[in-house]
């Protein structure tokens, strides 16, 4: 069986509708300054010029959550990974409009960045509303698989937090089974409210708002990286 960690997820088009002139200009002028180096090991000093806490968002959509988290924690370095150029436009707008100096972006698969980070280097990580790949034959394409989650566990510091959100019931059940099999993580939930109500420090994304407008339930999962014994 193919190890899910070896499967990169750049399926389909990396760009949707053509960029408008202003969007293209923004990407051309700003993205090169924010882009993760293409090769070599990565750490806070290389990415941000000095040691600092690091956080990672895996697939940030239009960048609303990434931008708000970065604005709330200017002393933390935020790494955003997104395979679609349309998303990069949104993230660049967040950086420009909020005057953010603590964001770096990768146009591509998050696994390519995770593999280059030191072990136990991340304080926080998010996977919010990923493509559910609902068909059984496509399950190996989900980030929520043993290989990617094992890699994420290695990169999170003991005590670090991983947050996962979805409105898709198939992916929700799958993710719960995957995470239940990981002794490196402890699910931070004591009552149903803990995973049915969005925490105050979890900004709503436009995707989540659309899901709720359609009447979808949304689930919010918080996992703590357990220190090795």
Rosetta blueprint (number, residue, H / E / L):
1 X L
2 X L
3 X L
4 X H
5 X H
6 X H
7 X L
8 X L
9 X L
10 X L
11 X L
12 X L
13 X L
14 X L
15 X L
16 X L
17 X L
18 X L
19 X L
20 X L
21 X H
22 X H
23 X H
24 X H
25 X H
26 X H
27 X H
28 X H
29 X H
30 X H
31 X H
32 X H
33 X H
34 X H
35 X E
36 X L
37 X L
38 X L
39 X L
40 X L
41 X L
42 X E
43 X L
44 X H
45 X H
46 X H
47 X H
48 X H
49 X L
50 X L
51 X L
52 X L
53 X L
54 X E
55 X E
56 X E
57 X E
58 X E
59 X L
60 X L
61 X L
62 X L
63 X L
64 X H
65 X H
66 X H
67 X H
68 X H
69 X H
70 X H
71 X H
72 X H
73 X L
74 X L
75 X L
76 X L
77 X E
78 X E
79 X E
80 X E
81 X E
82 X E
83 X L
84 X L
85 X H
86 X H
87 X H
88 X H
89 X H
90 X H
91 X H
92 X H
93 X H
94 X H
95 X H
96 X H
97 X H
98 X H
99 X L
100 X L
101 X L
102 X L
103 X E
104 X E
105 X E
106 X E
107 X E
108 X L
109 X L
110 X H
111 X H
112 X H
113 X H
114 X H
115 X L
116 X L
117 X E
118 X L
119 X L
120 X L
121 X L
122 X E
123 X E
124 X E
125 X E
126 X E
127 X E
128 X E
129 X L
130 X L
131 X L
132 X L
133 X L
134 X L
135 X L
136 X H
137 X H
138 X H
139 X H
140 X H
141 X H
142 X L
143 X L
144 X L
145 X L
146 X H
147 X H
148 X H
149 X H
150 X H
151 X H
152 X H
153 X H
154 X H
155 X H
156 X E
157 X E
158 X E
159 X E
160 X E
161 X E
162 X E
163 X E
164 X E
165 X E
166 X E
167 X L
168 X L
169 X H
170 X H
171 X H
172 X H
173 X H
174 X H
175 X H
176 X H
177 X H
178 X H
179 X H
180 X H
181 X L
182 X L
183 X L
184 X L
185 X E
186 X E
187 X E
188 X L
189 X L
190 X L
191 X L
192 X L
193 X H
194 X H
195 X H
196 X H
197 X L
198 X L
199 X L
200 X L
201 X L
202 X L
203 X L
204 X L
205 X L
206 X H
207 X H
208 X H
209 X H
210 X H
211 X H
212 X H
213 X H
214 X L
215 X L
216 X L
217 X L
218 X L
219 X E
220 X E
221 X E
222 X E
223 X E
224 X E
225 X E
226 X L
227 X L
228 X L
229 X L
